[in-house]
Amino acid sequence: MVKIGKRQSMKINNFTSIGAYLDGGTDDVNDNILLPNNELEGRDELLVGDEVDVMIYRDSEDRLVATFRKTAATMGTLAKLKVMDVNPKLRCIFRLGIKKRITSTILTNSWRNKSWTRSTSWNL
């Protein structure tokens, strides 16, 4: 079973022009998870059937994608993240360590009145 937001060991099912597909744990190849080419750079030794340690997340189009990158946090953990961008009336955007970013709505007036900068960190 695939655990979104967690690191896990997965088997390489096949390679294509856009990257490697990891076995999604079902008998349906449409459930396999893409490990994009940019993640495979410098890893020419990988072969079909090899086990790789990856984190699974959803891309901007809600597709499951795998990454070798180490993240500041995984699902269910706490981490101190750096603020990337701020719109004081609406939200803060946090750096997680992968292409995916975390957005948080600022809920209370005390948070809205805080002087947010790109160097501000917030414990999530």
N, C-alpha and C positions, 0 to 999 in steps of 0.2 A: 504494500500500500504506500502510495506517495504521500509524504508529509510536507505540505507547503510551508515555507518559512523555516525549515529545519535542514541541517546537514544530514546527508545519508549516502550510503554506498549504493550505486546503481550500475547495471551492466550495459555496456555499449552494444546496441542492437545492429546498427548499420551506419555507414557514412554516406553523405550526399554532398552536393555542391555547396550547400549552405551550412553544413556542420555535421555533427554526429547525433544520432537519435538514441536515447537511452530507453531501455525497456520500462514501460509504464506499469508493469505488473499485471496486465490483463492480456488476453489473447488477441486483442484488437490493436493493430499497428497504428491506428489513428490516435491511440492513447499514449503513444511514445512521446518523450519529452526532448525538445531540441537543446543541444549543447552547441551554441553557435561557433562558427569558424574563428571569431576573434578570441574565444576562450581556448581554442586548440593550438594557437600559435606557440611554437617551441615544444610541442608535445607529439612529435612525429612518431614516437614509439608506441602510441596507443593502437590497439587492434580490436576488431570485433570480438566480443566476449570478455574483454577486460573490465574489471570493476573500477569505478572511479568514485571519489568522495566529492560530492557536490551539494550545493544548496539549491532548492527549488523555489522559484518565485513566479509571480504573474507579471507579464509585460504590459505595456500601455494598451494593448488590444485584448487583455485578459487571457492570453495564452500562457501555458506553463513553459518556463524556460529554466535551464540549469546554468550554474556558474561555479567556477573553481574559487572565485574570490572569497576572501574571508570578510565577513560583515561585522559591523559594530555590535549587532544584536541579532538574535534569532527569535522566532515566535515564542512568546511566553517568558522571555528574559528581560532584564532591565539593563539599560546602557545609557551612558552620557553621550548625546549626539550633538553635533555642531549645527547651528542654524545656518542655512544656505541663503534663504531669502525671507523677507517679512513684508506682509501687508497688514499693518496694525489693526485694521478693521475686520479682516477676514481670517488670516491664517499665518502659520509659520511653516516653512519647508525645511526638513532636516536631512542631512547627509547620512545615509546608511552604510555606504561603502560599495554599493553596486549601482547600476544605472537607475534602478528604482529608487524613488525618494518617498519619504513619509511626510504627509501633510497633516497638520493638526489645527483644528479650529480653536481660536482663542475665545474662551467661553465667558470669562468674568471681566469686569471692569478693571480689577487690579492687574490682570494680565495685559489688557489693552493699554494701560497706562505705563507699563514697564518699558524701559528704553531698550528695545531689541536691536541688536546689531548682528552682522554676520559672524562675529567672534563669540557671540553668546552661546553657551551650552545649556542644555536642558536635560534633566534626568527623566527618562521615560520609563 
